[in-house]
Amino acid sequence: MSMTLFPFLYAIAFVILITAVLSTACCLYVLKKRDSVAHIIGLYLFYLIDAVIIFQLECSPNFNAWFERGFVYNPAIK
């Protein structure tokens, strides 16, 4: 039971951590208006999207089948 629960909890904690960093960077950008912070926001946004896709692949069989079918036809998705 704990071995199947660990990846789920890890993925949720990982998404929450990335979201916290991204929201902090967004607040910093609103206050300081620096271009370097905008680049960091872009990088973490793509990292968050990747983490959510990995989370969905592990936890949702319907999404897994849809994504794998699309990945076979267009490997540039990932």
PDB file of N, CA, C and O in Angstrom:
ATOM      1  N   MET A   1       0.820  -1.201   0.000  1.00  0.00           N
ATOM      2  CA  MET A   1       0.000   0.000   0.000  1.00  0.00           C
ATOM      3  C   MET A   1       0.858   1.256   0.000  1.00  0.00           C
ATOM      4  O   MET A   1       0.585   2.190  -0.754  1.00  0.00           O
ATOM      5  N   SER A   2       1.891   1.291   0.835  1.00  0.00           N
ATOM      6  CA  SER A   2       2.711   2.499   0.919  1.00  0.00           C
ATOM      7  C   SER A   2       3.557   2.700  -0.340  1.00  0.00           C
ATOM      8  O   SER A   2       3.878   3.836  -0.689  1.00  0.00           O
ATOM      9  N   MET A   3       3.916   1.625  -1.017  1.00  0.00           N
ATOM     10  CA  MET A   3       4.715   1.762  -2.231  1.00  0.00           C
ATOM     11  C   MET A   3       3.885   2.317  -3.385  1.00  0.00           C
ATOM     12  O   MET A   3       4.437   2.956  -4.281  1.00  0.00           O
ATOM     13  N   THR A   4       2.593   2.092  -3.385  1.00  0.00           N
ATOM     14  CA  THR A   4       1.756   2.677  -4.430  1.00  0.00           C
ATOM     15  C   THR A   4       1.342   4.100  -4.073  1.00  0.00           C
ATOM     16  O   THR A   4       1.024   4.893  -4.960  1.00  0.00           O
ATOM     17  N   LEU A   5       1.344   4.424  -2.804  1.00  0.00           N
ATOM     18  CA  LEU A   5       0.963   5.756  -2.358  1.00  0.00           C
ATOM     19  C   LEU A   5       2.119   6.750  -2.478  1.00  0.00           C
ATOM     20  O   LEU A   5       1.890   7.944  -2.674  1.00  0.00           O
ATOM     21  N   PHE A   6       3.351   6.271  -2.362  1.00  0.00           N
ATOM     22  CA  PHE A   6       4.516   7.156  -2.382  1.00  0.00           C
ATOM     23  C   PHE A   6       4.659   7.942  -3.686  1.00  0.00           C
ATOM     24  O   PHE A   6       4.871   9.153  -3.614  1.00  0.00           O
ATOM     25  N   PRO A   7       4.557   7.337  -4.871  1.00  0.00           N
ATOM     26  CA  PRO A   7       4.684   8.143  -6.102  1.00  0.00           C
ATOM     27  C   PRO A   7       3.587   9.196  -6.234  1.00  0.00           C
ATOM     28  O   PRO A   7       3.830  10.294  -6.735  1.00  0.00           O
ATOM     29  N   PHE A   8       2.387   8.860  -5.785  1.00  0.00           N
ATOM     30  CA  PHE A   8       1.283   9.815  -5.835  1.00  0.00           C
ATOM     31  C   PHE A   8       1.566  11.013  -4.931  1.00  0.00           C
ATOM     32  O   PHE A   8       1.411  12.157  -5.359  1.00  0.00           O
ATOM     33  N   LEU A   9       1.975  10.766  -3.701  1.00  0.00           N
ATOM     34  CA  LEU A   9       2.274  11.853  -2.769  1.00  0.00           C
ATOM     35  C   LEU A   9       3.492  12.659  -3.216  1.00  0.00           C
ATOM     36  O   LEU A   9       3.524  13.878  -3.052  1.00  0.00           O
ATOM     37  N   TYR A  10       4.490  11.983  -3.779  1.00  0.00           N
ATOM     38  CA  TYR A  10       5.671  12.671  -4.274  1.00  0.00           C
ATOM     39  C   TYR A  10       5.316  13.612  -5.419  1.00  0.00           C
ATOM     40  O   TYR A  10       5.801  14.742  -5.476  1.00  0.00           O
ATOM     41  N   ALA A  11       4.474  13.145  -6.325  1.00  0.00           N
ATOM     42  CA  ALA A  11       4.084  13.978  -7.469  1.00  0.00           C
ATOM     43  C   ALA A  11       3.276  15.192  -7.004  1.00  0.00           C
ATOM     44  O   ALA A  11       3.464  16.292  -7.523  1.00  0.00           O
ATOM     45  N   ILE A  12       2.394  15.005  -6.046  1.00  0.00           N
ATOM     46  CA  ILE A  12       1.615  16.128  -5.533  1.00  0.00           C
ATOM     47  C   ILE A  12       2.521  17.136  -4.839  1.00  0.00           C
ATOM     48  O   ILE A  12       2.385  18.341  -5.049  1.00  0.00           O
ATOM     49  N   ALA A  13       3.445  16.651  -4.012  1.00  0.00           N
ATOM     50  CA  ALA A  13       4.370  17.547  -3.311  1.00  0.00           C
ATOM     51  C   ALA A  13       5.251  18.299  -4.314  1.00  0.00           C
ATOM     52  O   ALA A  13       5.546  19.479  -4.121  1.00  0.00           O
ATOM     53  N   PHE A  14       5.662  17.628  -5.363  1.00  0.00           N
ATOM     54  CA  PHE A  14       6.506  18.239  -6.384  1.00  0.00           C
ATOM     55  C   PHE A  14       5.763  19.349  -7.120  1.00  0.00           C
ATOM     56  O   PHE A  14       6.325  20.418  -7.353  1.00  0.00           O
ATOM     57  N   VAL A  15       4.513  19.107  -7.485  1.00  0.00           N
ATOM     58  CA  VAL A  15       3.704  20.119  -8.165  1.00  0.00           C
ATOM     59  C   VAL A  15       3.455  21.306  -7.233  1.00  0.00           C
ATOM     60  O   VAL A  15       3.504  22.453  -7.675  1.00  0.00           O
ATOM     61  N   ILE A  16       3.192  21.048  -5.961  1.00  0.00           N
ATOM     62  CA  ILE A  16       2.979  22.134  -5.002  1.00  0.00           C
ATOM     63  C   ILE A  16       4.243  22.962  -4.838  1.00  0.00           C
ATOM     64  O   ILE A  16       4.167  24.188  -4.767  1.00  0.00           O
ATOM     65  N   LEU A  17       5.397  22.324  -4.776  1.00  0.00           N
ATOM     66  CA  LEU A  17       6.663  23.042  -4.640  1.00  0.00           C
ATOM     67  C   LEU A  17       6.937  23.928  -5.861  1.00  0.00           C
ATOM     68  O   LEU A  17       7.323  25.088  -5.714  1.00  0.00           O
ATOM     69  N   ILE A  18       6.739  23.392  -7.041  1.00  0.00           N
ATOM     70  CA  ILE A  18       6.956  24.182  -8.259  1.00  0.00           C
ATOM     71  C   ILE A  18       5.972  25.349  -8.326  1.00  0.00           C
ATOM     72  O   ILE A  18       6.342  26.450  -8.733  1.00  0.00           O
ATOM     73  N   THR A  19       4.728  25.115  -7.930  1.00  0.00           N
ATOM     74  CA  THR A  19       3.728  26.181  -7.924  1.00  0.00           C
ATOM     75  C   THR A  19       4.100  27.277  -6.936  1.00  0.00           C
ATOM     76  O   THR A  19       3.901  28.457  -7.222  1.00  0.00           O
ATOM     77  N   ALA A  20       4.640  26.904  -5.777  1.00  0.00           N
ATOM     78  CA  ALA A  20       5.062  27.902  -4.793  1.00  0.00           C
ATOM     79  C   ALA A  20       6.199  28.759  -5.331  1.00  0.00           C
ATOM     80  O   ALA A  20       6.194  29.978  -5.159  1.00  0.00           O
ATOM     81  N   VAL A  21       7.167  28.134  -5.977  1.00  0.00           N
ATOM     82  CA  VAL A  21       8.281  28.891  -6.557  1.00  0.00           C
ATOM     83  C   VAL A  21       7.782  29.790  -7.681  1.00  0.00           C
ATOM     84  O   VAL A  21       8.203  30.941  -7.794  1.00  0.00           O
ATOM     85  N   LEU A  22       6.884  29.266  -8.509  1.00  0.00           N
ATOM     86  CA  LEU A  22       6.346  30.052  -9.621  1.00  0.00           C
ATOM     87  C   LEU A  22       5.531  31.241  -9.124  1.00  0.00           C
ATOM     88  O   LEU A  22       5.641  32.333  -9.681  1.00  0.00           O
ATOM     89  N   SER A  23       4.729  31.055  -8.105  1.00  0.00           N
ATOM     90  CA  SER A  23       3.933  32.173  -7.594  1.00  0.00           C
ATOM     91  C   SER A  23       4.813  33.218  -6.914  1.00  0.00           C
ATOM     92  O   SER A  23       4.529  34.413  -6.996  1.00  0.00           O
ATOM     93  N   THR A  24       5.875  32.782  -6.247  1.00  0.00           N
ATOM     94  CA  THR A  24       6.823  33.725  -5.654  1.00  0.00           C
ATOM     95  C   THR A  24       7.522  34.537  -6.742  1.00  0.00           C
ATOM     96  O   THR A  24       7.705  35.746  -6.600  1.00  0.00           O
ATOM     97  N   ALA A  25       7.906  33.878  -7.813  1.00  0.00           N
ATOM     98  CA  ALA A  25       8.554  34.589  -8.923  1.00  0.00           C
ATOM     99  C   ALA A  25       7.585  35.567  -9.582  1.00  0.00           C
ATOM    100  O   ALA A  25       7.990  36.659  -9.983  1.00  0.00           O
ATOM    101  N   CYS A  26       6.319  35.193  -9.698  1.00  0.00           N
ATOM    102  CA  CYS A  26       5.328  36.111 -10.283  1.00  0.00           C
ATOM    103  C   CYS A  26       5.140  37.339  -9.406  1.00  0.00           C
ATOM    104  O   CYS A  26       5.047  38.456  -9.915  1.00  0.00           O
ATOM    105  N   CYS A  27       5.084  37.145  -8.102  1.00  0.00           N
ATOM    106  CA  CYS A  27       4.966  38.291  -7.183  1.00  0.00           C
ATOM    107  C   CYS A  27       6.202  39.176  -7.267  1.00  0.00           C
ATOM    108  O   CYS A  27       6.092  40.402  -7.244  1.00  0.00           O
ATOM    109  N   LEU A  28       7.364  38.568  -7.362  1.00  0.00           N
ATOM    110  CA  LEU A  28       8.601  39.333  -7.480  1.00  0.00           C
ATOM    111  C   LEU A  28       8.632  40.121  -8.790  1.00  0.00           C
ATOM    112  O   LEU A  28       9.123  41.250  -8.829  1.00  0.00           O
ATOM    113  N   TYR A  29       8.104  39.519  -9.866  1.00  0.00           N
ATOM    114  CA  TYR A  29       8.068  40.224 -11.143  1.00  0.00           C
ATOM    115  C   TYR A  29       7.126  41.423 -11.084  1.00  0.00           C
ATOM    116  O   TYR A  29       7.425  42.483 -11.633  1.00  0.00           O
ATOM    117  N   VAL A  30       5.999  41.251 -10.421  1.00  0.00           N
ATOM    118  CA  VAL A  30       5.044  42.366 -10.310  1.00  0.00           C
ATOM    119  C   VAL A  30       5.670  43.517  -9.527  1.00  0.00           C
ATOM    120  O   VAL A  30       5.444  44.682  -9.851  1.00  0.00           O
ATOM    121  N   LEU A  31       6.454  43.197  -8.501  1.00  0.00           N
ATOM    122  CA  LEU A  31       7.053  44.243  -7.678  1.00  0.00           C
ATOM    123  C   LEU A  31       8.273  44.887  -8.327  1.00  0.00           C
ATOM    124  O   LEU A  31       8.433  46.105  -8.248  1.00  0.00           O
ATOM    125  N   LYS A  32       9.134  44.102  -8.966  1.00  0.00           N
ATOM    126  CA  LYS A  32      10.423  44.608  -9.459  1.00  0.00           C
ATOM    127  C   LYS A  32      10.467  44.875 -10.960  1.00  0.00           C
ATOM    128  O   LYS A  32      11.252  45.713 -11.403  1.00  0.00           O
ATOM    129  N   LYS A  33       9.650  44.189 -11.756  1.00  0.00           N
ATOM    130  CA  LYS A  33       9.616  44.341 -13.217  1.00  0.00           C
ATOM    131  C   LYS A  33      10.985  44.123 -13.872  1.00  0.00           C
ATOM    132  O   LYS A  33      11.421  44.932 -14.691  1.00  0.00           O
ATOM    133  N   ARG A  34      11.643  43.054 -13.515  1.00  0.00           N
ATOM    134  CA  ARG A  34      12.935  42.728 -14.120  1.00  0.00           C
ATOM    135  C   ARG A  34      12.750  41.618 -15.153  1.00  0.00           C
ATOM    136  O   ARG A  34      11.963  40.691 -14.958  1.00  0.00           O
ATOM    137  N   ASP A  35      13.489  41.731 -16.252  1.00  0.00           N
ATOM    138  CA  ASP A  35      13.363  40.741 -17.327  1.00  0.00           C
ATOM    139  C   ASP A  35      13.891  39.369 -16.921  1.00  0.00           C
ATOM    140  O   ASP A  35      13.378  38.350 -17.384  1.00  0.00           O
ATOM    141  N   SER A  36      14.899  39.330 -16.070  1.00  0.00           N
ATOM    142  CA  SER A  36      15.450  38.036 -15.663  1.00  0.00           C
ATOM    143  C   SER A  36      14.418  37.223 -14.884  1.00  0.00           C
ATOM    144  O   SER A  36      14.398  35.996 -14.976  1.00  0.00           O
ATOM    145  N   VAL A  37      13.570  37.894 -14.126  1.00  0.00           N
ATOM    146  CA  VAL A  37      12.522  37.186 -13.396  1.00  0.00           C
ATOM    147  C   VAL A  37      11.484  36.639 -14.371  1.00  0.00           C
ATOM    148  O   VAL A  37      10.927  35.567 -14.138  1.00  0.00           O
ATOM    149  N   ALA A  38      11.220  37.352 -15.446  1.00  0.00           N
ATOM    150  CA  ALA A  38      10.280  36.867 -16.457  1.00  0.00           C
ATOM    151  C   ALA A  38      10.804  35.586 -17.116  1.00  0.00           C
ATOM    152  O   ALA A  38      10.025  34.684 -17.426  1.00  0.00           O
ATOM    153  N   HIS A  39      12.109  35.507 -17.327  1.00  0.00           N
ATOM    154  CA  HIS A  39      12.693  34.284 -17.892  1.00  0.00           C
ATOM    155  C   HIS A  39      12.571  33.119 -16.912  1.00  0.00           C
ATOM    156  O   HIS A  39      12.299  31.989 -17.318  1.00  0.00           O
ATOM    157  N   ILE A  40      12.769  33.387 -15.654  1.00  0.00           N
ATOM    158  CA  ILE A  40      12.626  32.347 -14.629  1.00  0.00           C
ATOM    159  C   ILE A  40      11.180  31.862 -14.570  1.00  0.00           C
ATOM    160  O   ILE A  40      10.928  30.666 -14.422  1.00  0.00           O
ATOM    161  N   ILE A  41      10.235  32.791 -14.686  1.00  0.00           N
ATOM    162  CA  ILE A  41       8.819  32.412 -14.692  1.00  0.00           C
ATOM    163  C   ILE A  41       8.523  31.492 -15.877  1.00  0.00           C
ATOM    164  O   ILE A  41       7.816  30.496 -15.727  1.00  0.00           O
ATOM    165  N   GLY A  42       9.058  31.821 -17.046  1.00  0.00           N
ATOM    166  CA  GLY A  42       8.852  30.971 -18.218  1.00  0.00           C
ATOM    167  C   GLY A  42       9.420  29.574 -18.045  1.00  0.00           C
ATOM    168  O   GLY A  42       8.779  28.585 -18.403  1.00  0.00           O
ATOM    169  N   LEU A  43      10.614  29.497 -17.498  1.00  0.00           N
ATOM    170  CA  LEU A  43      11.229  28.182 -17.279  1.00  0.00           C
ATOM    171  C   LEU A  43      10.438  27.343 -16.285  1.00  0.00           C
ATOM    172  O   LEU A  43      10.191  26.162 -16.525  1.00  0.00           O
ATOM    173  N   TYR A  44      10.040  27.947 -15.170  1.00  0.00           N
ATOM    174  CA  TYR A  44       9.280  27.199 -14.170  1.00  0.00           C
ATOM    175  C   TYR A  44       7.879  26.863 -14.657  1.00  0.00           C
ATOM    176  O   TYR A  44       7.304  25.862 -14.230  1.00  0.00           O
ATOM    177  N   LEU A  45       7.324  27.673 -15.534  1.00  0.00           N
ATOM    178  CA  LEU A  45       6.014  27.357 -16.091  1.00  0.00           C
ATOM    179  C   LEU A  45       6.084  26.097 -16.951  1.00  0.00           C
ATOM    180  O   LEU A  45       5.221  25.226 -16.849  1.00  0.00           O
ATOM    181  N   PHE A  46       7.109  26.000 -17.795  1.00  0.00           N
ATOM    182  CA  PHE A  46       7.280  24.776 -18.578  1.00  0.00           C
ATOM    183  C   PHE A  46       7.600  23.572 -17.696  1.00  0.00           C
ATOM    184  O   PHE A  46       7.171  22.455 -17.983  1.00  0.00           O
ATOM    185  N   TYR A  47       8.349  23.801 -16.629  1.00  0.00           N
ATOM    186  CA  TYR A  47       8.666  22.728 -15.683  1.00  0.00           C
ATOM    187  C   TYR A  47       7.405  22.260 -14.966  1.00  0.00           C
ATOM    188  O   TYR A  47       7.239  21.066 -14.718  1.00  0.00           O
ATOM    189  N   LEU A  48       6.511  23.196 -14.629  1.00  0.00           N
ATOM    190  CA  LEU A  48       5.245  22.839 -13.993  1.00  0.00           C
ATOM    191  C   LEU A  48       4.365  22.040 -14.953  1.00  0.00           C
ATOM    192  O   LEU A  48       3.739  21.062 -14.544  1.00  0.00           O
ATOM    193  N   ILE A  49       4.311  22.439 -16.205  1.00  0.00           N
ATOM    194  CA  ILE A  49       3.515  21.700 -17.194  1.00  0.00           C
ATOM    195  C   ILE A  49       4.044  20.278 -17.343  1.00  0.00           C
ATOM    196  O   ILE A  49       3.262  19.331 -17.432  1.00  0.00           O
ATOM    197  N   ASP A  50       5.363  20.123 -17.372  1.00  0.00           N
ATOM    198  CA  ASP A  50       5.968  18.797 -17.472  1.00  0.00           C
ATOM    199  C   ASP A  50       5.640  17.959 -16.241  1.00  0.00           C
ATOM    200  O   ASP A  50       5.335  16.773 -16.372  1.00  0.00           O
ATOM    201  N   ALA A  51       5.696  18.549 -15.050  1.00  0.00           N
ATOM    202  CA  ALA A  51       5.389  17.814 -13.822  1.00  0.00           C
ATOM    203  C   ALA A  51       3.925  17.390 -13.781  1.00  0.00           C
ATOM    204  O   ALA A  51       3.611  16.298 -13.308  1.00  0.00           O
ATOM    205  N   VAL A  52       3.025  18.242 -14.272  1.00  0.00           N
ATOM    206  CA  VAL A  52       1.601  17.895 -14.296  1.00  0.00           C
ATOM    207  C   VAL A  52       1.346  16.772 -15.293  1.00  0.00           C
ATOM    208  O   VAL A  52       0.539  15.881 -15.030  1.00  0.00           O
ATOM    209  N   ILE A  53       2.024  16.808 -16.429  1.00  0.00           N
ATOM    210  CA  ILE A  53       1.867  15.719 -17.405  1.00  0.00           C
ATOM    211  C   ILE A  53       2.375  14.406 -16.823  1.00  0.00           C
ATOM    212  O   ILE A  53       1.731  13.373 -17.002  1.00  0.00           O
ATOM    213  N   ILE A  54       3.502  14.419 -16.139  1.00  0.00           N
ATOM    214  CA  ILE A  54       4.024  13.205 -15.509  1.00  0.00           C
ATOM    215  C   ILE A  54       3.059  12.714 -14.446  1.00  0.00           C
ATOM    216  O   ILE A  54       2.819  11.510 -14.344  1.00  0.00           O
ATOM    217  N   PHE A  55       2.499  13.618 -13.650  1.00  0.00           N
ATOM    218  CA  PHE A  55       1.521  13.253 -12.627  1.00  0.00           C
ATOM    219  C   PHE A  55       0.297  12.601 -13.268  1.00  0.00           C
ATOM    220  O   PHE A  55      -0.191  11.584 -12.776  1.00  0.00           O
ATOM    221  N   GLN A  56      -0.197  13.173 -14.356  1.00  0.00           N
ATOM    222  CA  GLN A  56      -1.355  12.611 -15.037  1.00  0.00           C
ATOM    223  C   GLN A  56      -1.042  11.238 -15.642  1.00  0.00           C
ATOM    224  O   GLN A  56      -1.889  10.345 -15.633  1.00  0.00           O
ATOM    225  N   LEU A  57       0.169  11.073 -16.163  1.00  0.00           N
ATOM    226  CA  LEU A  57       0.546   9.774 -16.730  1.00  0.00           C
ATOM    227  C   LEU A  57       0.579   8.685 -15.664  1.00  0.00           C
ATOM    228  O   LEU A  57       0.232   7.536 -15.937  1.00  0.00           O
ATOM    229  N   GLU A  58       0.993   9.042 -14.455  1.00  0.00           N
ATOM    230  CA  GLU A  58       1.077   8.048 -13.388  1.00  0.00           C
ATOM    231  C   GLU A  58      -0.280   7.733 -12.777  1.00  0.00           C
ATOM    232  O   GLU A  58      -0.500   6.616 -12.310  1.00  0.00           O
ATOM    233  N   CYS A  59      -1.191   8.698 -12.772  1.00  0.00           N
ATOM    234  CA  CYS A  59      -2.415   8.535 -11.990  1.00  0.00           C
ATOM    235  C   CYS A  59      -3.681   8.330 -12.811  1.00  0.00           C
ATOM    236  O   CYS A  59      -4.688   7.877 -12.265  1.00  0.00           O
ATOM    237  N   SER A  60      -3.667   8.640 -14.075  1.00  0.00           N
ATOM    238  CA  SER A  60      -4.882   8.545 -14.880  1.00  0.00           C
ATOM    239  C   SER A  60      -4.661   7.614 -16.068  1.00  0.00           C
ATOM    240  O   SER A  60      -3.910   7.944 -16.986  1.00  0.00           O
ATOM    241  N   PRO A  61      -5.313   6.451 -16.054  1.00  0.00           N
ATOM    242  CA  PRO A  61      -5.123   5.528 -17.181  1.00  0.00           C
ATOM    243  C   PRO A  61      -5.686   6.061 -18.502  1.00  0.00           C
ATOM    244  O   PRO A  61      -5.146   5.756 -19.566  1.00  0.00           O
ATOM    245  N   ASN A  62      -6.753   6.846 -18.451  1.00  0.00           N
ATOM    246  CA  ASN A  62      -7.309   7.403 -19.685  1.00  0.00           C
ATOM    247  C   ASN A  62      -6.348   8.405 -20.311  1.00  0.00           C
ATOM    248  O   ASN A  62      -6.137   8.392 -21.524  1.00  0.00           O
ATOM    249  N   PHE A  63      -5.771   9.265 -19.496  1.00  0.00           N
ATOM    250  CA  PHE A  63      -4.802  10.229 -20.003  1.00  0.00           C
ATOM    251  C   PHE A  63      -3.557   9.510 -20.514  1.00  0.00           C
ATOM    252  O   PHE A  63      -2.965   9.917 -21.514  1.00  0.00           O
ATOM    253  N   ASN A  64      -3.168   8.451 -19.832  1.00  0.00           N
ATOM    254  CA  ASN A  64      -1.989   7.686 -20.241  1.00  0.00           C
ATOM    255  C   ASN A  64      -2.186   7.107 -21.636  1.00  0.00           C
ATOM    256  O   ASN A  64      -1.290   7.192 -22.475  1.00  0.00           O
ATOM    257  N   ALA A  65      -3.343   6.523 -21.886  1.00  0.00           N
ATOM    258  CA  ALA A  65      -3.607   5.944 -23.209  1.00  0.00           C
ATOM    259  C   ALA A  65      -3.648   7.026 -24.278  1.00  0.00           C
ATOM    260  O   ALA A  65      -3.109   6.837 -25.369  1.00  0.00           O
ATOM    261  N   TRP A  66      -4.284   8.165 -23.979  1.00  0.00           N
ATOM    262  CA  TRP A  66      -4.364   9.264 -24.941  1.00  0.00           C
ATOM    263  C   TRP A  66      -2.988   9.849 -25.239  1.00  0.00           C
ATOM    264  O   TRP A  66      -2.658  10.109 -26.396  1.00  0.00           O
ATOM    265  N   PHE A  67      -2.194  10.054 -24.206  1.00  0.00           N
ATOM    266  CA  PHE A  67      -0.877  10.663 -24.386  1.00  0.00           C
ATOM    267  C   PHE A  67       0.070   9.730 -25.130  1.00  0.00           C
ATOM    268  O   PHE A  67       0.807  10.171 -26.012  1.00  0.00           O
ATOM    269  N   GLU A  68       0.059   8.455 -24.787  1.00  0.00           N
ATOM    270  CA  GLU A  68       0.925   7.493 -25.478  1.00  0.00           C
ATOM    271  C   GLU A  68       0.555   7.380 -26.952  1.00  0.00           C
ATOM    272  O   GLU A  68       1.440   7.260 -27.800  1.00  0.00           O
ATOM    273  N   ARG A  69      -0.729   7.415 -27.269  1.00  0.00           N
ATOM    274  CA  ARG A  69      -1.153   7.367 -28.661  1.00  0.00           C
ATOM    275  C   ARG A  69      -0.670   8.611 -29.407  1.00  0.00           C
ATOM    276  O   ARG A  69      -0.204   8.509 -30.542  1.00  0.00           O
ATOM    277  N   GLY A  70      -0.776   9.762 -28.791  1.00  0.00           N
ATOM    278  CA  GLY A  70      -0.306  10.992 -29.421  1.00  0.00           C
ATOM    279  C   GLY A  70       1.203  11.053 -29.517  1.00  0.00           C
ATOM    280  O   GLY A  70       1.748  11.619 -30.464  1.00  0.00           O
ATOM    281  N   PHE A  71       1.883  10.469 -28.534  1.00  0.00           N
ATOM    282  CA  PHE A  71       3.340  10.486 -28.526  1.00  0.00           C
ATOM    283  C   PHE A  71       3.918   9.596 -29.623  1.00  0.00           C
ATOM    284  O   PHE A  71       4.998   9.877 -30.143  1.00  0.00           O
ATOM    285  N   VAL A  72       3.206   8.521 -29.980  1.00  0.00           N
ATOM    286  CA  VAL A  72       3.669   7.646 -31.053  1.00  0.00           C
ATOM    287  C   VAL A  72       3.624   8.383 -32.385  1.00  0.00           C
ATOM    288  O   VAL A  72       4.528   8.238 -33.208  1.00  0.00           O
ATOM    289  N   TYR A  73       2.563   9.183 -32.603  1.00  0.00           N
ATOM    290  CA  TYR A  73       2.423   9.912 -33.853  1.00  0.00           C
ATOM    291  C   TYR A  73       3.293  11.166 -33.920  1.00  0.00           C
ATOM    292  O   TYR A  73       3.750  11.554 -34.996  1.00  0.00           O
ATOM    293  N   ASN A  74       3.520  11.795 -32.768  1.00  0.00           N
ATOM    294  CA  ASN A  74       4.294  13.036 -32.738  1.00  0.00           C
ATOM    295  C   ASN A  74       5.199  13.023 -31.511  1.00  0.00           C
ATOM    296  O   ASN A  74       4.787  13.480 -30.445  1.00  0.00           O
ATOM    297  N   PRO A  75       6.428  12.508 -31.637  1.00  0.00           N
ATOM    298  CA  PRO A  75       7.301  12.411 -30.474  1.00  0.00           C
ATOM    299  C   PRO A  75       7.810  13.770 -29.974  1.00  0.00           C
ATOM    300  O   PRO A  75       8.461  13.823 -28.931  1.00  0.00           O
ATOM    301  N   ALA A  76       7.536  14.847 -30.676  1.00  0.00           N
ATOM    302  CA  ALA A  76       7.979  16.167 -30.242  1.00  0.00           C
ATOM    303  C   ALA A  76       7.115  16.718 -29.115  1.00  0.00           C
ATOM    304  O   ALA A  76       7.414  17.788 -28.586  1.00  0.00           O
ATOM    305  N   ILE A  77       6.046  16.011 -28.732  1.00  0.00           N
ATOM    306  CA  ILE A  77       5.183  16.471 -27.636  1.00  0.00           C
ATOM    307  C   ILE A  77       5.993  16.610 -26.368  1.00  0.00           C
ATOM    308  O   ILE A  77       5.878  17.618 -25.671  1.00  0.00           O
ATOM    309  N   LYS A  78       6.793  15.643 -26.060  1.00  0.00           N
ATOM    310  CA  LYS A  78       7.595  15.676 -24.846  1.00  0.00           C
ATOM    311  C   LYS A  78       8.873  16.425 -25.106  1.00  0.00           C
ATOM    312  O   LYS A  78       9.698  16.569 -24.204  1.00  0.00           O
TER     313      LYS A  78
END
